[in-house]
């Protein structure tokens, strides 16, 4: 298995997705470190899902993970 994750950057975060939707990850890299590397700033991020499960920015990533970055949802 390669040391990559699949990235789903949803809605307004779509421009931050890397080409092909795949990024390499280093040992112990967290979701927050990946978001920083992609240029996603904290206030633009509403939620993080890893393999469809709620996660935090401190959650470490594993090769093969699917990481979804979701913007804040507003409305009324």
MARBA-3410 file (N, C-alpha, C, O; in Angstrom, 1 decimal):
76
0.8,-1.2,0.0,0.0,0.0,0.0,0.9,1.2,0.0,1.9,1.3,0.7 ~ 0.5,2.2,-0.8,1.3,3.4,-0.9,1.0,4.3,0.3,0.0,4.2,1.0 ~ 1.9,5.3,0.6,1.6,6.2,1.7,0.8,7.4,1.2,1.3,8.6,1.3 ~ -0.3,7.2,0.7,-1.2,8.3,0.2,-2.6,8.1,0.9,-3.0,7.1,1.3 ~ -3.3,9.3,0.8,-4.7,9.3,1.3,-5.5,9.9,0.1,-5.0,10.7,-0.7
-6.8,9.6,0.1,-7.7,10.2,-0.9,-8.3,11.4,-0.2,-8.7,11.3,1.0 ~ -8.4,12.5,-0.9,-9.0,13.7,-0.3,-10.2,14.1,-1.0,-10.3,14.2,-2.2 ~ -11.2,14.4,-0.1,-12.5,14.9,-0.6,-12.7,16.3,0.0,-12.9,16.4,1.2 ~ -12.5,17.3,-0.7,-12.7,18.7,-0.2,-14.0,19.2,-0.8,-14.2,19.4,-2.0 ~ -15.0,19.3,0.1,-16.4,19.5,-0.3,-16.7,21.0,-0.5,-16.2,21.8,0.2
-17.7,21.3,-1.4,-18.3,22.6,-1.6,-17.2,23.7,-1.8,-16.4,23.6,-2.7 ~ -17.2,24.7,-0.9,-16.3,25.8,-1.1,-14.8,25.4,-0.9,-13.9,26.2,-1.2 ~ -14.6,24.2,-0.3,-13.2,23.7,-0.1,-12.6,23.0,-1.3,-11.5,22.6,-1.4 ~ -13.5,22.7,-2.3,-13.1,22.0,-3.5,-11.8,22.5,-4.2,-11.0,21.7,-4.6 ~ -11.6,23.8,-4.3,-10.4,24.3,-4.9,-9.1,23.9,-4.2,-8.0,24.0,-4.8
-9.2,23.5,-2.9,-8.0,23.1,-2.2,-7.6,21.6,-2.4,-6.5,21.2,-2.0 ~ -8.4,20.8,-3.1,-8.1,19.4,-3.3,-6.9,19.4,-4.3,-6.8,20.1,-5.2 ~ -6.0,18.4,-4.0,-4.8,18.3,-4.9,-5.3,17.6,-6.2,-6.3,17.0,-6.3 ~ -4.4,17.8,-7.2,-4.7,17.1,-8.5,-4.9,15.6,-8.3,-4.1,15.0,-7.7 ~ -6.0,15.1,-8.9,-6.3,13.7,-8.7,-6.9,13.3,-7.4,-7.2,12.1,-7.2
-7.0,14.3,-6.5,-7.6,14.0,-5.2,-6.8,13.1,-4.3,-7.4,12.5,-3.4 ~ -5.5,13.0,-4.5,-4.6,12.1,-3.7,-3.4,12.9,-3.2,-2.9,13.7,-3.9 ~ -3.1,12.7,-1.9,-1.9,13.3,-1.4,-1.1,12.3,-0.6,-1.6,11.4,0.0 ~ 0.2,12.5,-0.6,1.1,11.7,0.2,1.0,12.1,1.7,0.7,13.3,2.0 ~ 1.2,11.2,2.6,1.2,11.5,4.0,2.5,10.9,4.6,3.0,9.8,4.3
3.0,11.7,5.6,4.2,11.2,6.3,3.8,10.5,7.6,2.7,10.5,8.0 ~ 4.7,9.8,8.2,4.5,9.1,9.4,3.9,10.0,10.5,4.6,11.0,10.8 ~ 2.8,9.7,11.1,2.3,10.5,12.2,1.6,11.7,11.8,1.1,12.5,12.6 ~ 1.5,12.0,10.4,0.9,13.2,10.0,-0.6,13.2,10.4,-1.3,12.2,10.3 ~ -1.1,14.4,10.8,-2.5,14.5,11.3,-3.3,15.2,10.2,-2.8,15.7,9.2
-4.7,15.1,10.4,-5.6,15.7,9.5,-5.3,17.2,9.5,-5.4,17.9,8.4 ~ -5.0,17.8,10.6,-4.7,19.3,10.7,-3.5,19.6,9.9,-3.5,20.7,9.2 ~ -2.5,18.8,10.0,-1.2,19.1,9.2,-1.5,19.0,7.7,-0.9,19.8,6.9 ~ -2.3,18.0,7.3,-2.7,17.9,5.9,-3.5,19.1,5.5,-3.2,19.7,4.4 ~ -4.4,19.5,6.3,-5.2,20.7,5.9,-4.3,21.9,5.8,-4.5,22.7,4.8
-3.4,22.1,6.7,-2.4,23.2,6.6,-1.6,23.1,5.3,-1.4,24.1,4.6 ~ -1.2,21.9,4.9,-0.4,21.8,3.7,-1.2,22.1,2.5,-0.6,22.6,1.5 ~ -2.5,21.8,2.5,-3.4,22.1,1.4,-3.8,23.6,1.3,-4.4,24.0,0.4 ~ -3.5,24.3,2.4,-3.9,25.7,2.5,-5.2,26.0,3.0,-5.8,27.1,2.9 ~ -5.9,25.0,3.6,-7.2,25.2,4.2,-7.0,25.8,5.6,-6.4,25.2,6.5
-7.5,27.0,5.8,-7.4,27.7,7.0,-8.5,27.3,8.0,-9.6,26.9,7.6 ~ -8.2,27.3,9.3,-9.2,26.9,10.3,-10.6,27.4,10.2,-11.5,26.6,10.4 ~ -10.8,28.7,9.9,-12.1,29.2,9.9,-12.9,28.7,8.7,-14.1,28.8,8.7 ~ -12.2,28.2,7.7,-12.9,27.7,6.5,-13.3,26.2,6.7,-14.1,25.7,5.8 ~ -12.9,25.6,7.8,-13.2,24.2,8.0,-14.2,24.0,9.1,-14.1,24.5,10.2
-15.3,23.3,8.7,-16.4,23.0,9.6,-16.2,21.6,10.3,-16.5,21.5,11.5 ~ -15.8,20.6,9.5,-15.7,19.3,10.0,-14.7,18.5,9.2,-14.4,18.8,8.1 ~ -14.2,17.5,9.8,-13.2,16.5,9.2,-13.8,15.1,9.4,-14.2,14.8,10.5 ~ -13.9,14.4,8.3,-14.3,13.0,8.4,-13.1,12.1,7.9,-12.5,12.5,6.9 ~ -12.8,11.0,8.5,-11.8,10.1,8.1,-12.5,8.7,7.9,-13.1,8.2,8.8
-12.5,8.3,6.6,-13.2,7.0,6.3,-14.7,7.1,6.7,-15.3,6.1,7.1 ~ -15.3,8.3,6.6,-16.7,8.5,6.9,-17.0,8.7,8.3,-18.2,8.9,8.7 ~ -16.1,8.7,9.2,-16.3,8.9,10.6,-15.8,10.2,11.1,-14.7,10.7,10.6 ~ -16.5,10.9,12.0,-16.1,12.2,12.5,-14.7,12.1,13.1,-14.3,11.1,13.8 ~ -13.9,13.1,12.9,-12.5,13.1,13.4,-12.2,14.5,13.8,-12.9,15.4,13.6
-11.0,14.7,14.4,-10.5,16.0,14.8,-9.2,16.3,13.9,-8.7,15.4,13.3 ~ -8.8,17.6,14.0,-7.6,17.9,13.3,-6.4,17.2,13.9,-5.3,17.2,13.3 ~ -6.5,16.7,15.1,-5.4,16.0,15.8,-5.3,14.5,15.4,-4.4,13.8,15.8 ~ -6.3,14.0,14.7,-6.4,12.6,14.3,-5.3,12.3,13.4,-5.1,12.9,12.3 ~ -4.4,11.2,13.7,-3.4,10.8,12.8,-4.0,10.1,11.6,-5.0,9.4,11.7
-3.3,10.3,10.4,-3.7,9.6,9.2,-3.0,8.4,8.9,-1.8,8.2,9.4 ~ -3.6,7.5,8.2,-3.0,6.2,7.8,-3.1,6.1,6.3,-4.0,6.6,5.7 ~ -2.1,5.5,5.7,-2.1,5.3,4.2,-3.5,4.6,3.9,-3.9,3.6,4.6 ~ -4.1,5.0,2.8,-5.3,4.5,2.4,-6.6,5.1,2.9,-7.7,4.9,2.4 ~ -6.4,6.0,3.9,-7.6,6.7,4.5,-8.2,7.6,3.4,-7.6,8.0,2.4
-9.5,7.8,3.6,-10.3,8.8,2.8,-10.6,10.0,3.8,-11.3,9.8,4.7 ~ -10.0,11.1,3.5,-10.2,12.3,4.3,-11.1,13.3,3.7,-10.8,13.8,2.6 ~ -12.2,13.6,4.4,-13.2,14.6,3.8,-13.1,15.9,4.6,-13.2,15.8,5.9 ~ -12.9,17.0,4.0,-12.9,18.3,4.6,-14.2,19.0,4.2,-14.5,19.1,3.0 ~ -14.9,19.4,5.2,-16.3,19.9,5.1,-16.3,21.4,5.6,-15.8,21.6,6.7
-16.8,22.3,4.8,-16.9,23.7,5.3,-18.0,23.8,6.3,-18.8,22.9,6.4 ~ -18.0,24.9,7.0,-19.1,25.2,8.0,-20.4,25.2,7.2,-20.5,25.7,6.1 ~ -21.4,24.7,7.9,-22.8,24.8,7.3,-23.6,25.8,8.0,-23.7,25.8,9.2 ~ -24.1,26.8,7.2,-24.9,27.8,7.8,-26.3,27.9,7.1,-26.5,27.3,6.1 ~ -27.1,28.6,7.7,-28.5,28.7,7.2,-29.5,28.9,8.2,-29.2,29.0,9.4
-30.7,29.0,7.8,-31.7,29.3,8.9,-33.0,28.9,8.5,-34.0,29.0,9.2
END
